[in-house]
Amino acid sequence: MRTKKFAYHVLALFVVCATLLSACGPKAASGQLNVIALPHDWCNYGGVIEAFKAKYPDITVNELNPDAGSADEIEAIKANKDNKGPQAPDVIDVGFAFGSSSKAEGLIQPYKVATWDSIPDDAKDAEGYWYGDYYGVLSFLVNTDVQPEVPQDWADLLDPKYNGQVALSGDPRASNQAIQSVYASALANGGSLDDAQAGLDYFAELNAAGNLIPLIANNGLVATGEIPVRITWDYNALAAIDSFEGNPKATVVIPKSGRFAGVYVQAISAYAPNLENAKLWMEFLYSDEGQLLWMEGYCHPIREADMRARGVIPQELLDKLPDVSGAVFPTLDQLNAAKELITTNWDSAVGADISD
């Protein structure tokens, strides 16, 4: 009898503890949430934001500078340390290499979502300061109405037929996507994950040939034909084709060599003015619902393996993703080294001022 009473009390204590723990989760469901650098056609962020609003209708989502790069997001945190208004980012979505550097600078704070254990260990900070959200593979988005001869690999872009037709999706001195595009080209041109110099040499050659357009590419410029070939993540390219609705005709190419996978990471600003709502945002993104919404935008969500194992991904979503076999994932140290090399030497090695 005593044993049964003891077991009952233990069970009751467990229930109380569990209740208290759940109560310690995010509480706010009103007020504001300040996000930054989330274009609606990037990884289905338009759908993600609308779903979050529907779930929390009393939270106003302020969308800051949708076309900003990772470095711009970090600068926005620094510039708004003492700002509790809508211009201070609560959360950031940045390139993999920016996670550890932001932690080192004291610009982000730890938070572990409920699904923490299903995020791969090599894609998150052990203390919870940053965590991978999704990844893609660099590709070529080609307007085939303007350029019917579709490049299949990095070397093809050097052909004179692409004169004045190729553009990066950012400034390689600041944009994670552009930095990693240069890094990826190195792999196809004699470089390696430990040596990105070949990427700078490649883009110097591309620029000297007159093939590189000194504009930041976006889907609109591809649609008008001003930029026939955009180097971008496969999820951006595939979403663009959906948005074109056949006008113009376009295609997406995963290059034969230099297949490069890039992981992005989420983090909460150390100065977040709406901390509880920032936590709610993270919980939503890392739920099955949030992960599937990213997949609808052709991204590979970071919890994909766990979700595949549990059979919760609809087959039509799995069928939409391209074959990216052979893609490589650099380590954080390799990314940091490549980022330093590319951002520091782009001006002297390539000499192209990429801007809007």
Helices and strands as residue ranges (DSSP letters): H 2-23, E 31-36, H 45-55, E 59-64, H 70-79, E 91-95, H 96-104, E 108-109, G 116-118, G 121-123, E 131-143, G 154-158, G 160-162, E 166-168, H 176-187, H 197-208, H 219-224, E 229-233, H 234-244, E 250-253, E 261-269, H 275-285, H 288-296, E 300-301, H 304-310, H 315-320, H 332-349
